[in-house]
Amino acid sequence: LDTKFQGLFKLLCNYNVAQPNESVVDCAAAIRLELLRCILSGRSSVSGDASNALDQFFTRPQMHDQLFQREIKSVEASVASMEAKLRSKILAPIRALIYETDELYGIARSRDCDASSSTLIDPEEALRLYTFARILFLAFERCLAHVVEARGRLHDLLAWIRGTASQVRARGTATDSIQRQNARNRRVPDGVIRRVSNFLSTPMLSAVKDSDDIAFEQHRHLAECVIGVPLSDFFSDCVSTDNVALSSKMSVRCTLKSALQSAFQTCAVLFDKPRDAFTETLDRLDIHFETPHSILAAHSRIGAGPRADKSEAFEPKMIQPNDSSLARHWMIIVRSVKDNFIEVIAIPGNVQPKFYLQAVLALPDNHTVRNIQFGDSGNSSLSPNLDIDAVTNEGRQSLGLIVERQEVLSDGSEELHEELWLFKYDEISFEKFDLGPTSDKTISIAAADFNQENCVHLQTCRTSNDDDNVLVTKCRHICTHQNFLIREQTKLKLCGSRGTAGVLSFGASTSLDILDLEEDEEDDEDDSASGDESFEE
């Protein structure tokens, strides 16, 4: 429709009936005026130039009856579909929003009156949110009313244009011609003509009362201005609601977009208070590492504490046995440092820890860690029971690594093999280090000793020359790709309670491997040579 009306305005300018203008509102005003004159006076010698322009408009190829009839059906169906979606998808949620914000304001107000209890919701902000929800609902009701009005005006205007076009084509033909017959059949009732002349002679409706049309002009379209219902005004943010008073009367001065933005801003302020209050109650501890890392993963464990039964709790092994391993809560941090080293740090869950435990794992040459993931039965990820006598059952705990192994082929080219390494880190021996004097919220982890003799060596199989500081891991090949390919980092997810692992690898193609990590307990010791027998895909 915009294209058709733009063509009509161009014809009016060519016949010197209107002056070229870039303003959509002025173009629509000129078109509305000439269409109203056509209805009231028809073709007359007084407005000969305008009549010629309209005759040429109604007889253009784009106004062919069949084509125009299809366009009418398409436009009316689109408007009807929009009205139906507004009623079915948006009306009920906005009504629910008003009810919920009203309930929230009532709860906040009742708790604010009770001096014995503290409230996390500000009653004034809750009232402001309820007011904006009500404003949003009223603005939506006006938008829906404008959609209904636009639907009726479009139906009448397009029907009148179709009938008038048939009359113009029938002009000068025989009385019994098919053009005359079509013009009589397509003539609209007198009520349609009255309604069209009525909205063409009245000012345009406005989404915001007492608003300046210049602010909305850049968002408006020619067709909606011609029918006098600028629906795009409801979806512009030209009207600010920053200083809106807490009164529903302001709803006539807000668009849908501005009311929705104000509701979002109020929600952000309202719900930031509980978040800030909870943040203040947490004991935050900043950890600084002297040695940089490329990959880091953290996990929580439940220790034995002072309990006598330590069978189902986490108790780290110490190189020099002492009471440092009897903490109730532990934070386990695993980092990939340097080229092929992994640093495991255990920090006791005290308010201000005095020490930390550290162990260093070494991978074979040409091996690089690409991802780290903890696997457990799910118990340790829950909030621990503060009762020291509560039963602790940590279940299966393990550490999964995505290791990239570089291999040089006989032709000199390189291949990268990605493998999943899985092992239990409870058997690692830790060394205790005291924390130096720091602030109450900060601790510093010193650089570890990366001497090969002091490290635990990770291997996929055990040999006769292995020392006591060798840890055998289960290994599963994931994929092989060329070294020169640029790809996204492989992603790993372990589920100890299900005994499965998911590996998402990227290369020439993206693949997802679901692995069964359950092992045969009876054959575990016999099949530990390679580790592949414990994986089933």
Disulfide bonds with the S-S distance in Angstrom:
none
